[in-house]
Amino acid sequence: MKPKPIAALDPLPLFPWALDYLWTWFHEFSGGLKANGMAPVMASWGDVQHWCQAMRLDLEPWEKRLLVRLANLRASIQSESDAEKAKEKKK
């Protein structure tokens, strides 16, 4: 199934500014994840724990879960994008 064109999508929701700090942390956290060059980078609980220790942050459990979920969602989207690009190259 092909995705809808951008113009046909519903308007995007407003950015939740109260969570802006988590978005900033996500970018910092995901920038430090180890890549093996074979697949998009996934995050583990150990990754978030090490990052929290390095940054001297004491995050709430829900904040840690969110960082891992966002990183793994990003990896999933990247994987789909890579698959689409590979499919286009074969045509």
MDTraj code that builds the backbone (N, CA, C; nanometers):
import mdtraj as md
import numpy as np

residues = "MET LYS PRO LYS PRO ILE ALA ALA LEU ASP PRO LEU PRO LEU PHE PRO TRP ALA LEU ASP TYR LEU TRP THR TRP PHE HIS GLU PHE SER GLY GLY LEU LYS ALA ASN GLY MET ALA PRO VAL MET ALA SER TRP GLY ASP VAL GLN HIS TRP CYS GLN ALA MET ARG LEU ASP LEU GLU PRO TRP GLU LYS ARG LEU LEU VAL ARG LEU ALA ASN LEU ARG ALA SER ILE GLN SER GLU SER ASP ALA GLU LYS ALA LYS GLU LYS LYS LYS".split()
xyz = np.array([
    [0.0839, -0.1165, 0.0000],
    [0.0000, 0.0000, 0.0000],
    [0.0891, 0.1237, 0.0000],
    [0.0639, 0.2143, -0.0910],
    [0.1428, 0.3368, -0.1002],
    [0.0942, 0.4378, 0.0029],
    [0.1882, 0.5124, 0.0630],
    [0.1464, 0.6159, 0.1579],
    [0.0755, 0.7292, 0.0848],
    [-0.0090, 0.8008, 0.1587],
    [-0.0786, 0.9156, 0.1014],
    [0.0224, 1.0251, 0.0682],
    [-0.0037, 1.1015, -0.0369],
    [0.0830, 1.2170, -0.0619],
    [0.0757, 1.3139, 0.0557],
    [0.1820, 1.3878, 0.0763],
    [0.1889, 1.4804, 0.1895],
    [0.0677, 1.5737, 0.1945],
    [0.0266, 1.6285, 0.0803],
    [-0.0852, 1.7231, 0.0772],
    [-0.2146, 1.6591, 0.1244],
    [-0.2273, 1.5276, 0.1113],
    [-0.3511, 1.4607, 0.1487],
    [-0.3545, 1.4203, 0.2960],
    [-0.2437, 1.4359, 0.3662],
    [-0.2398, 1.3969, 0.5070],
    [-0.3147, 1.4978, 0.5931],
    [-0.3652, 1.4511, 0.7048],
    [-0.4279, 1.5410, 0.8008],
    [-0.3227, 1.6365, 0.8552],
    [-0.3658, 1.7514, 0.9037],
    [-0.2678, 1.8446, 0.9614],
    [-0.1941, 1.7798, 1.0791],
    [-0.0695, 1.8136, 1.0933],
    [0.0098, 1.7591, 1.2027],
    [-0.0368, 1.8176, 1.3359],
    [-0.0286, 1.7389, 1.4422],
    [-0.0655, 1.7936, 1.5736],
    [0.0383, 1.8961, 1.6180],
    [0.0003, 1.9809, 1.7097],
    [0.0930, 2.0790, 1.7640],
    [0.2019, 2.0096, 1.8443],
    [0.3205, 2.0660, 1.8411],
    [0.4321, 2.0094, 1.9172],
    [0.4036, 2.0252, 2.0667],
    [0.4235, 1.9190, 2.1463],
    [0.3990, 1.9281, 2.2911],
    [0.5176, 1.9948, 2.3621],
    [0.5147, 2.1254, 2.3711],
    [0.6282, 2.2014, 2.4236],
    [0.6671, 2.1621, 2.5648],
    [0.5749, 2.1099, 2.6417],
    [0.6088, 2.0660, 2.7775],
    [0.7076, 1.9493, 2.7752],
    [0.7180, 1.8801, 2.6611],
    [0.8094, 1.7661, 2.6476],
    [0.9309, 1.7990, 2.5621],
    [0.9528, 1.9264, 2.5356],
    [1.0655, 1.9682, 2.4526],
    [1.1994, 1.9190, 2.5083],
    [1.2135, 1.9185, 2.6391],
    [1.3383, 1.8714, 2.7003],
    [1.3658, 1.7258, 2.6620],
    [1.2600, 1.6439, 2.6518],
    [1.2783, 1.5028, 2.6138],
    [1.3201, 1.4893, 2.4680],
    [1.2695, 1.5754, 2.3828],
    [1.3077, 1.5739, 2.2418],
    [1.4560, 1.6084, 2.2288],
    [1.5004, 1.7065, 2.3066],
    [1.6425, 1.7436, 2.3074],
    [1.7264, 1.6277, 2.3585],
    [1.6835, 1.5658, 2.4684],
    [1.7567, 1.4509, 2.5213],
    [1.7597, 1.3365, 2.4210],
    [1.6486, 1.3137, 2.3500],
    [1.6448, 1.2073, 2.2510],
    [1.7515, 1.2292, 2.1440],
    [1.7648, 1.3516, 2.0965],
    [1.8660, 1.3798, 1.9939],
    [2.0070, 1.3567, 2.0482],
    [2.0318, 1.3970, 2.1711],
    [2.1628, 1.3725, 2.2325],
    [2.1864, 1.2230, 2.2510],
    [2.0875, 1.1543, 2.3047],
    [2.0980, 1.0103, 2.3316],
    [2.1186, 0.9312, 2.2030],
    [2.0357, 0.9568, 2.1032],
    [2.0440, 0.8779, 1.9803],
    [2.1723, 0.9066, 1.9031],
    [2.2281, 1.0252, 1.9188],
    [2.3538, 1.0573, 1.8524],
    [2.4713, 0.9753, 1.9045],
    [2.4585, 0.9209, 2.0242],
    [2.5660, 0.8425, 2.0831],
    [2.5493, 0.6926, 2.0708],
    [2.4441, 0.6480, 2.0056],
    [2.4232, 0.5035, 1.9909],
    [2.5229, 0.4446, 1.8928],
    [2.5674, 0.3234, 1.9214],
    [2.6653, 0.2558, 1.8363],
    [2.5998, 0.1975, 1.7124],
    [2.6586, 0.2256, 1.5984],
    [2.6100, 0.1678, 1.4724],
    [2.7061, 0.0584, 1.4291],
    [2.6495, -0.0480, 1.3691],
    [2.7365, -0.1544, 1.3186],
    [2.7469, -0.1497, 1.1669],
    [2.6758, -0.0549, 1.1048],
    [2.6837, -0.0391, 0.9599],
    [2.5956, -0.1328, 0.8810],
    [2.5305, -0.2266, 0.9465],
    [2.4494, -0.3253, 0.8764],
    [2.2998, -0.2944, 0.8829],
    [2.2570, -0.2241, 0.9845],
    [2.1147, -0.1976, 1.0027],
    [2.0987, -0.0681, 1.0809],
    [1.9800, -0.0100, 1.0778],
    [1.9564, 0.1096, 1.1599],
    [1.9838, 0.0789, 1.3075],
    [2.0257, 0.1789, 1.3795],
    [2.0671, 0.1631, 1.5189],
    [1.9462, 0.1502, 1.6112],
    [1.9432, 0.0413, 1.6856],
    [1.8396, 0.0188, 1.7867],
    [1.8966, 0.0603, 1.9223],
    [1.8091, 0.0914, 2.0159],
    [1.8514, 0.1292, 2.1508],
    [1.8126, 0.0200, 2.2490],
    [1.8928, 0.0068, 2.3525],
    [1.8642, -0.0917, 2.4570],
    [1.8515, -0.0190, 2.5907],
    [1.8050, -0.0935, 2.6911],
    [1.7960, -0.0351, 2.8254],
    [1.9343, 0.0019, 2.8763],
    [2.0332, -0.0799, 2.8411],
    [2.1708, -0.0492, 2.8822],
    [2.2189, 0.0808, 2.8209],
    [2.1818, 0.1045, 2.6944],
    [2.2217, 0.2288, 2.6284],
    [2.1673, 0.3509, 2.7023],
    [2.0403, 0.3461, 2.7367],
    [1.9805, 0.4616, 2.8041],
    [2.0379, 0.4769, 2.9450],
    [2.0645, 0.3651, 3.0107],
    [2.1219, 0.3725, 3.1454],
    [2.2627, 0.4326, 3.1423],
    [2.3441, 0.3899, 3.0473],
    [2.4793, 0.4451, 3.0352],
    [2.4753, 0.5937, 3.0007],
    [2.3837, 0.6317, 2.9129],
    [2.3715, 0.7724, 2.8753],
    [2.3301, 0.8557, 2.9966],
    [2.2342, 0.8062, 3.0739],
    [2.1910, 0.8785, 3.1945],
    [2.3070, 0.8965, 3.2925],
    [2.3865, 0.7923, 3.3093],
    [2.5013, 0.8020, 3.3992],
    [2.6023, 0.9033, 3.3473],
    [2.6308, 0.8998, 3.2178],
    [2.7278, 0.9919, 3.1589],
    [2.6812, 1.1370, 3.1684],
    [2.5510, 1.1592, 3.1553],
    [2.4955, 1.2947, 3.1591],
    [2.4580, 1.3375, 3.3010],
    [2.4757, 1.2450, 3.3959],
    [2.4392, 1.2697, 3.5357],
    [2.2928, 1.3116, 3.5494],
    [2.2088, 1.2352, 3.4810],
    [2.0654, 1.2590, 3.4847],
    [1.9964, 1.1434, 3.5558],
    [1.8978, 1.1750, 3.6349],
    [1.8176, 1.0735, 3.7029],
    [1.6775, 1.0813, 3.6447],
    [1.6574, 1.0107, 3.5338],
    [1.5294, 1.0154, 3.4634],
    [1.4265, 0.9275, 3.5310],
    [1.3024, 0.9655, 3.5124],
    [1.1904, 0.8833, 3.5570],
    [1.1828, 0.7607, 3.4647],
    [1.1300, 0.6495, 3.5127],
    [1.1189, 0.5309, 3.4258],
    [1.0451, 0.5585, 3.2943],
    [0.9381, 0.6380, 3.2969],
    [0.8627, 0.6654, 3.1742],
    [0.9479, 0.7450, 3.0757],
    [1.0374, 0.8299, 3.1250],
    [1.1247, 0.9063, 3.0364],
    [1.2260, 0.8143, 2.9688],
    [1.2779, 0.7181, 3.0439],
    [1.3709, 0.6207, 2.9865],
    [1.3016, 0.5347, 2.8817],
    [1.1798, 0.4890, 2.9146],
    [1.1033, 0.4094, 2.8172],
    [1.0808, 0.4881, 2.6891],
    [1.0492, 0.6156, 2.7038],
    [1.0227, 0.6985, 2.5865],
    [1.1480, 0.7144, 2.5007],
    [1.2640, 0.7341, 2.5625],
    [1.3876, 0.7470, 2.4849],
    [1.4159, 0.6197, 2.4051],
    [1.3972, 0.5046, 2.4672],
    [1.4202, 0.3776, 2.3976],
    [1.3170, 0.3597, 2.2862],
    [1.1912, 0.3891, 2.3152],
    [1.0859, 0.3748, 2.2130],
    [1.1106, 0.4674, 2.0945],
    [1.1466, 0.5927, 2.1211],
    [1.1731, 0.6866, 2.0117],
    [1.2912, 0.6406, 1.9263],
    [1.3975, 0.5946, 1.9912],
    [1.5148, 0.5488, 1.9167],
    [1.4803, 0.4271, 1.8308],
    [1.4019, 0.3350, 1.8850],
    [1.3670, 0.2149, 1.8094],
    [1.2634, 0.2449, 1.7007],
    [1.1768, 0.3416, 1.7249],
    [1.0842, 0.3849, 1.6211],
    [1.1618, 0.4491, 1.5066],
    [1.2592, 0.5312, 1.5405],
    [1.3439, 0.5934, 1.4383],
    [1.4144, 0.4863, 1.3559],
    [1.4657, 0.3821, 1.4219],
    [1.5334, 0.2729, 1.3513],
    [1.4370, 0.1998, 1.2587],
    [1.3149, 0.1787, 1.3039],
    [1.2144, 0.1116, 1.2216],
    [1.1810, 0.1940, 1.0972],
    [1.1625, 0.3231, 1.1151],
    [1.1329, 0.4120, 1.0023],
    [1.2500, 0.4152, 0.9055],
    [1.3715, 0.4209, 0.9592],
    [1.4909, 0.4210, 0.8743],
    [1.5011, 0.2914, 0.7952],
    [1.4671, 0.1801, 0.8592],
    [1.4714, 0.0508, 0.7914],
    [1.3723, 0.0461, 0.6755],
    [1.2517, 0.0970, 0.6981],
    [1.1515, 0.1016, 0.5920],
    [1.1979, 0.1910, 0.4771],
    [1.2561, 0.3038, 0.5121],
    [1.3062, 0.3969, 0.4107],
    [1.4177, 0.3330, 0.3290],
    [1.5083, 0.2640, 0.3965],
    [1.6178, 0.1959, 0.3266],
    [1.5644, 0.0876, 0.2327],
    [1.4615, 0.0157, 0.2772],
    [1.4024, -0.0896, 0.1941],
    [1.3368, -0.0295, 0.0695],
    [1.2694, 0.0830, 0.0862],
    [1.2070, 0.1503, -0.0276],
    [1.3132, 0.1987, -0.1270],
    [1.4218, 0.2548, -0.0761],
    [1.5298, 0.3017, -0.1634],
    [1.5917, 0.1851, -0.2398],
    [1.6108, 0.0726, -0.1721],
    [1.6672, -0.0452, -0.2382],
    [1.5726, -0.0976, -0.3458],
    [1.4429, -0.0939, -0.3166],
    [1.3435, -0.1392, -0.4142],
    [1.3449, -0.0476, -0.5372],
    [1.3568, 0.0816, -0.5152],
    [1.3610, 0.1777, -0.6269],
    [1.4857, 0.1589, -0.7133],
    [1.5985, 0.1249, -0.6506],
    [1.7221, 0.1021, -0.7250],
    [1.7101, -0.0185, -0.8181],
    [1.6338, -0.1189, -0.7751],
    [1.6199, -0.2412, -0.8540],
    [1.5320, -0.2210, -0.9781],
    [1.4524, -0.1158, -0.9761],
    [1.3619, -0.0918, -1.0913],
    [1.4353, -0.0406, -1.2103],
])
top = md.Topology()
chain = top.add_chain()
for i, resn in enumerate(residues, 1):
    res = top.add_residue(resn, chain, resSeq=i)
    for name in ("N", "CA", "C"):
        top.add_atom(name, md.element.get_by_symbol(name[0]), res)
traj = md.Trajectory(xyz[None], top)
